[in-house]
Each structure stands twice: as structure tokens, then as C-alpha cells.
């Protein structure tokens, strides 16, 4: 309060940001998905370069999109492997 000499101002609480991030490896590629402030960012990397980055509205869509890119990059567009099946089978950690 203004003018109050015995009042103490409580310190502002620290802000804590919990980051949600998942990674998986498949055929020499690293797939990752991470929650930003309002969307999921996905990326696919090889040993030294980011090959693909995109944004999706939820975790599952980001994981499937990363798997889809990895499949087409590695096996081509005619691969019978389904991205949703691969995304489910990967060991996301």
C-alpha cells in the first residue's frame, strides 16, 4: 500500500516453463517433436543437417508428419510403410 511503512511486498514468483520434447531415431535420421507456446514443432535431421522442419497442432500429428518425411526421404514416395504405423512403433523418448 502506498504510504505503509510496515507492509512488505512479496517477491514475484519464478516462472517455470515445462518443455515437452520427444525424440526417436530411424534409419540414420533423428526425428524430434517439441511443444512450443501454442504448437508442436517437428524436425528431421541426419548426422549434420536439418532436413525438414514443420509445425502441427498436436503431438500425434507432429510425430506422424516426421515419420512421413523420414519414410519418403529414405524409401521414396512409393513405400508401402504407413507413417502412422511407423510413428506408433518408434521409441519416442
N, C-alpha and C positions, 0 to 999 in steps of 0.2 A: 504494500500500500504506500502511496506517496506520503511522505512525512512520518512514517512509522519507523522509529529507531530500533525497536526490539524485534521487528519482523525479519525473518530470514528467507531469502529466495532459494528455492530448491534448484539444484543443478538440473539442466535438461538431460533427459535420459539418452543414453547412447543408442544410435540407430543400428540395428542388426539386419544385415541382408543375408538371407539364406539362398545360396545359389544351388540350383538343381542342374546337374550336368551328368550325362551318361556317355560312355564310350564303348565301342566294340571294334574288333578287328576282323577283317575278312579278305582273303586273297591278297594280302600285302597292302590293304588300304585300312586307314583308321577312319571310322565313322563316329561322329560326335553330334550330340544334340544338347542344347543348353537353354534354359528358360531365362529370357531377358525380362524387362519390366512388364511386357504385355504379350510377348510372342516367343515361340521357340525358334532358335537359330540352329540350323544344321550345317555341317560341313563334312566333306570327304577329302582326305589328304593321302598322298603317297608318302614316300620317305622324306621328301623335301619341299613339296608344293601343296598348296590348297587347290584342289581340282574343282570343287563345287561348293558354293555357299547359297543357302536359301532360307526362307522364313515360312513357318507354318503356324497354325492356330493352336495346335495341341501336340503333346508328346508323341502320341501314336502316329499322327500324320507326318511328323518330322522324321521319325525312325523309318517309316515306310519309304518316304521320299529319299532318304540317304541310301537305303538298301536298293531302291530302284536305280539311282545313279550308279552305284557300285556295280550292279549287275550289268547294266548297259555298257559301262566303261570297260569292264573286264571280259564279259562274254558276248557282248553285242546285243542289238535290238531284237534278234530272233530267239534269244534264250527262252526256254520254257519255264525257267525258275521264276516263281512269283515273288515280287517284292514283299508282300505282306507275310508270306511264309518265311522268307529269309529274316525279316525283322523280328518275327516271333522266336526264331531259333537262335539268334545271336545272343551271346552272353554279355548283355549291357551291364556295365559296372560303373 
